[in-house]
Amino acid sequence: MSTIPITKHGAELLKEELHRLKHIDRPSVINSISEARAQGDLSENAEYDAAKEKQGFIEGRIQELESKLSGAQIIDPASLDVTGRVVFGATVDLEYLQDGSKVTYQIVGDDEADIASNKISISSPTARALIGKEEGDVVAVQAPGGNREVEILAVRYI
């Protein structure tokens, strides 16, 4: 199994979700199954079926999170010493040269990506184009709407 890069913050979020699933959601659904069993005939018991389905989802998600965390390479952007280069975990300020608009992205793992929070996946076209570049570089980014040129204004490791 290959290692999956993830930021320290992203790993903490996965650990919190895993803890919640194991210690809150799993006992709750087990209790729901017990209560539904107590109602009698299981063949026509919708509550029992719903609880068993939820239990399957929870157990599947627990296995998925444990697998991701066991294969994770946790990277703390604040501890990087890469002198201004864009690397995994970096926060990058960009200016689109076509219209002068500015945006800030953090390059994160696939599981952490959230465009609403300006976190883009390491495997996204924008991140792939930026990796290895430095402050002041102009980079061509292939986007669904066509090629766009961006200038890297600043690179931070926070």
C-alpha positions in Angstrom: 0.0 0.0 0.0 1.4 3.4 -0.9 1.6 6.3 1.4 -1.0 9.1 1.1 0.1 12.6 1.9 -2.0 14.5 4.4 -1.5 17.6 6.4 -1.3 17.5 10.1 -4.6 19.3 10.4 -6.3 16.9 7.9 -5.0 13.9 9.9 -6.4 15.4 13.1 -9.8 15.8 11.5 -9.8 12.2 10.3 -8.8 11.0 13.8 -11.7 13.1 15.3 -14.2 11.6 12.9 -12.9 8.1 13.7 -13.2 8.7 17.4 -16.7 10.0 17.0 -17.7 7.0 14.9 -16.2 4.4 17.3 -17.3 6.0 20.6 -20.6 7.8 19.8 -22.2 6.6 16.6 -21.4 2.9 16.9 -22.8 2.5 20.4 -25.8 4.6 19.4 -26.6 2.4 16.4 -26.1 -0.8 18.5 -28.6 0.6 21.0 -31.0 1.3 18.1 -30.7 -2.3 16.8 -31.3 -3.6 20.3 -34.5 -1.5 20.7 -35.7 -2.5 17.3 -35.2 -6.2 18.1 -37.2 -5.8 21.2 -40.2 -4.8 19.1 -40.6 -8.3 17.8 -40.9 -9.5 14.2 -37.7 -8.4 12.4 -39.0 -9.3 8.9 -41.3 -6.3 8.9 -39.4 -4.0 11.2 -38.3 -0.8 9.3 -36.4 0.6 12.3 -34.3 -2.6 12.5 -33.5 -2.5 8.8 -32.6 1.2 9.0 -30.4 0.7 12.0 -28.6 -2.3 10.4 -28.0 -0.2 7.2 -26.6 2.6 9.3 -24.4 0.2 11.2 -23.0 -1.1 7.9 -22.2 2.5 6.8 -20.5 3.3 10.1 -18.4 0.1 10.1 -17.4 0.7 6.5 -16.4 4.3 7.2 -14.4 3.2 10.3 -12.4 0.7 8.1 -11.9 3.3 5.5 -10.6 5.9 8.0 -8.3 3.4 9.7 -6.9 2.4 6.4 -6.3 6.0 5.3 -4.6 6.8 8.6 -2.4 3.7 8.6 -1.1 4.6 5.2 -0.9 8.4 5.8 2.3 10.4 5.5 1.5 13.3 7.8 3.1 16.5 6.8 3.2 19.6 9.0 3.5 22.6 6.6 4.9 24.8 9.4 7.9 22.5 9.8 8.9 22.6 6.2 12.2 24.2 5.2 12.0 24.6 1.4 12.8 28.3 1.0 9.9 29.6 -1.1 9.1 26.7 -3.3 5.6 25.4 -3.7 5.3 22.0 -2.1 2.6 19.8 -0.5 1.0 21.7 2.4 2.1 25.2 1.1 -0.3 28.1 1.1 0.1 30.0 -2.2 -1.1 33.5 -3.1 -1.9 33.7 -6.8 -2.8 36.4 -9.3 -4.6 35.4 -12.5 -2.9 37.5 -15.2 -6.0 37.6 -17.5 -8.2 39.5 -15.2 -6.0 40.5 -12.2 -8.1 38.5 -9.7 -6.2 37.2 -6.7 -6.8 33.9 -4.8 -5.1 32.0 -2.0 -4.9 28.2 -2.0 -3.5 25.6 0.3 -2.3 22.4 -1.4 -3.6 19.4 0.5 -4.3 15.7 0.2 -7.3 14.4 -1.8 -9.3 13.7 1.4 -8.9 17.3 2.6 -9.6 19.2 -0.6 -12.4 21.7 -0.2 -12.6 24.5 -2.8 -15.0 26.5 -0.6 -12.2 26.7 2.0 -9.6 27.3 -0.7 -8.0 23.9 -0.2 -7.1 22.2 -3.4 -6.0 18.6 -3.9 -2.4 17.8 -4.7 -3.7 16.0 -7.8 -5.7 18.9 -9.2 -4.4 20.6 -12.4 -3.7 23.8 -10.5 -1.6 22.2 -7.8 0.3 20.0 -10.3 1.2 23.1 -12.3 2.4 24.9 -9.1 4.5 22.2 -7.4 8.2 23.0 -7.6 7.7 26.6 -8.7 8.7 29.7 -6.6 7.5 33.1 -5.7 7.5 35.4 -8.7 7.1 32.6 -11.3 4.4 32.8 -13.9 2.8 29.4 -14.4 0.4 28.1 -17.1 -2.5 26.2 -15.5 -4.7 23.9 -17.6 -8.2 24.5 -16.4 -11.5 23.2 -17.7 -12.2 26.6 -19.1 -8.9 26.7 -21.0 -5.3 27.6 -20.1 -4.8 30.4 -17.6 -1.6 32.1 -16.5 -1.0 32.8 -12.9 1.7 34.6 -11.1 2.8 33.2 -7.7 2.8 36.2 -5.4 3.7 34.5 -2.1 4.4 31.0 -0.7 3.7 30.4 3.0 4.0 27.3 5.2 1.4 27.6 7.9 
